[in-house]
Amino acid sequence: MNLRRFTCLLLIVFSFIYTASCTQRKQSPQKSEEKSEEGSKGYVVFLNSEPSKGNMLYNAEVTGKNKKKAYEEDMYGATAKGEKIAFFSIEGEKQLLNMINADGSGLKTINGNITVLNNFVSWSPDGKKIAFSSRQALDKSNEIYYCQAVADSTPIKVTDDLSEDENPKFSSDGKLIIFIKNQDDNFDIYKYEIAAMTATNLSNNSANDISPVMTPDGTRIIFLSDEKEKGKYNLYMMDIDGSNRKELTAGLNIARETVKISPDSSMISFIAINEKLNKTVHIIDMNKNTMMIADDVYMAAWADDSKKLYYATFDSENRKIVEYDVESRTMKEIIKMEYKPGQEGAGIKLLHFTSKIKGE
């Protein structure tokens, strides 16, 4: 091979390597964009209060795109699990417990004549059962019930005594129900074992222990207590058997039923109320490091990957849903719903994240 042919061959090889390198560099930002889009998948499902209509069901991508009204009948007391929503409606003089998918499909009535305390229900982790507190015929007080999440389901009674029992929640494996019992104006947290049909007092003290939530890993119960100052609630934690009670916050006044545990059990969000009655959303990790995120927040929900927290807030013109990125500590508005003077600013009545909706 002579020198001229060898030089030409080298130029061809270098040209091929350079072209391939440039092609790779051009393609890499596209991969980054694909990852970014993948990280933004999912939906927020919410109820928006609308004049003369009631609470309307919406869903939207977490990017804020494709916002849709999914159901145009008044819904209240709604709670969600995955793509399923349980809610109440009125038909004549009857209160109906219903179920619907997040896209508005699959409407069915679970119970056609039931009165539920505080219109509060909770889902089992597998989405097959619903627990609630109700005073049925012949009951002497509000008792805990659960039923299958199917049409025309018959409730099964859990408690039967003179005490007021309320606020039931299922454990992550669906084998336990935790609830609060009011005896002599004092609330304690109880654990009910479904198979054994036995109830155990877990907190058993003079403080009011309320709003229990079980961690997704099934090992601990997070709850509110006014142990240090009567009527002002702070965050506490105990093991599933009631041992190792620990105080997680001090000097706050946390709103009832605002405690949300991240799906990976590493963080807790809650809403505190200050002396001027302003509400602020906070996040605390299990090392008791607390961070205040935003003012004027009244509702929050975790994404499935525990990396994002969605919360509801408002200004003088719009109700808003905001996405907070836990890792980067940045936030962005994703939903705006205009409301008029005289209407309620805190008009979002349900806020829930789901990775998919039934209509996909």
JOVEN-V386906 format. One record per backbone hydrogen bond with DSSP energy under -0.5 kcal/mol. CO is the residue of the C=O (numbers start at 0). NH is the residue of the N-H. If there is no record, write none. Layout:
co=CO nh=NH
co=CO nh=NH
This chain:
co=1 nh=5
co=2 nh=6
co=3 nh=7
co=4 nh=8
co=5 nh=9
co=6 nh=10
co=7 nh=11
co=8 nh=12
co=9 nh=13
co=10 nh=14
co=11 nh=15
co=12 nh=16
co=13 nh=17
co=14 nh=18
co=15 nh=19
co=16 nh=20
co=17 nh=21
co=18 nh=22
co=19 nh=23
co=20 nh=24
co=21 nh=25
co=22 nh=26
co=23 nh=27
co=24 nh=28
co=26 nh=30
co=27 nh=31
co=28 nh=32
co=29 nh=33
co=30 nh=34
co=31 nh=35
co=32 nh=36
co=33 nh=37
co=34 nh=38
co=35 nh=39
co=36 nh=39
co=37 nh=40
co=41 nh=61
co=42 nh=353
co=43 nh=59
co=44 nh=351
co=45 nh=57
co=46 nh=348
co=46 nh=349
co=47 nh=55
co=49 nh=52
co=49 nh=53
co=53 nh=49
co=53 nh=55
co=54 nh=74
co=55 nh=47
co=56 nh=69
co=56 nh=70
co=57 nh=45
co=58 nh=67
co=59 nh=43
co=60 nh=63
co=64 nh=60
co=67 nh=58
co=67 nh=69
co=70 nh=56
co=75 nh=87
co=78 nh=85
co=80 nh=83
co=82 nh=101
co=83 nh=80
co=84 nh=99
co=85 nh=78
co=86 nh=97
co=87 nh=75
co=88 nh=95
co=90 nh=93
co=93 nh=90
co=93 nh=95
co=94 nh=113
co=95 nh=88
co=95 nh=97
co=96 nh=109
co=96 nh=110
co=97 nh=86
co=98 nh=107
co=99 nh=84
co=100 nh=103
co=104 nh=100
co=107 nh=98
co=107 nh=109
co=108 nh=151
co=109 nh=152
co=110 nh=96
co=113 nh=115
co=114 nh=134
co=115 nh=118
co=116 nh=119
co=118 nh=120
co=119 nh=132
co=121 nh=130
co=122 nh=169
co=123 nh=126
co=127 nh=148
co=128 nh=123
co=129 nh=146
co=130 nh=121
co=131 nh=144
co=132 nh=116
co=133 nh=135
co=133 nh=142
co=135 nh=138
co=141 nh=164
co=142 nh=133
co=143 nh=157
co=143 nh=158
co=144 nh=131
co=145 nh=155
co=146 nh=129
co=147 nh=149
co=149 nh=152
co=152 nh=154
co=155 nh=145
co=162 nh=164
co=163 nh=181
co=165 nh=179
co=168 nh=177
co=170 nh=124
co=170 nh=173
co=174 nh=193
co=175 nh=170
co=176 nh=191
co=177 nh=168
co=178 nh=189
co=179 nh=165
co=180 nh=182
co=180 nh=187
co=181 nh=163
co=182 nh=185
co=185 nh=182
co=186 nh=208
co=187 nh=180
co=188 nh=201
co=188 nh=202
co=189 nh=178
co=190 nh=192
co=190 nh=199
co=191 nh=176
co=191 nh=193
co=192 nh=196
co=192 nh=197
co=197 nh=192
co=199 nh=190
co=199 nh=201
co=206 nh=208
co=207 nh=209
co=207 nh=225
co=209 nh=223
co=212 nh=221
co=214 nh=217
co=218 nh=239
co=219 nh=214
co=220 nh=237
co=221 nh=212
co=222 nh=235
co=223 nh=209
co=224 nh=233
co=228 nh=231
co=230 nh=232
co=231 nh=228
co=232 nh=253
co=233 nh=224
co=234 nh=247
co=234 nh=248
co=235 nh=222
co=236 nh=245
co=237 nh=220
co=238 nh=241
co=242 nh=238
co=245 nh=236
co=252 nh=272
co=254 nh=257
co=259 nh=268
co=261 nh=264
co=265 nh=285
co=266 nh=261
co=267 nh=283
co=268 nh=259
co=269 nh=281
co=270 nh=254
co=271 nh=279
co=273 nh=276
co=277 nh=273
co=278 nh=295
co=278 nh=296
co=279 nh=271
co=280 nh=292
co=280 nh=293
co=281 nh=269
co=282 nh=290
co=283 nh=267
co=284 nh=287
co=287 nh=289
co=288 nh=284
co=290 nh=282
co=293 nh=280
co=295 nh=313
co=298 nh=311
co=300 nh=309
co=302 nh=262
co=302 nh=305
co=306 nh=325
co=306 nh=326
co=307 nh=302
co=308 nh=323
co=309 nh=300
co=310 nh=321
co=311 nh=297
co=311 nh=298
co=312 nh=319
co=316 nh=338
co=317 nh=314
co=318 nh=336
co=319 nh=312
co=320 nh=333
co=320 nh=334
co=321 nh=310
co=321 nh=323
co=322 nh=324
co=322 nh=331
co=323 nh=308
co=323 nh=325
co=324 nh=328
co=324 nh=329
co=329 nh=324
co=331 nh=322
co=334 nh=320
co=336 nh=318
co=339 nh=342
co=344 nh=346
co=346 nh=48
co=346 nh=348
co=349 nh=46
co=351 nh=44
co=353 nh=42
co=356 nh=359
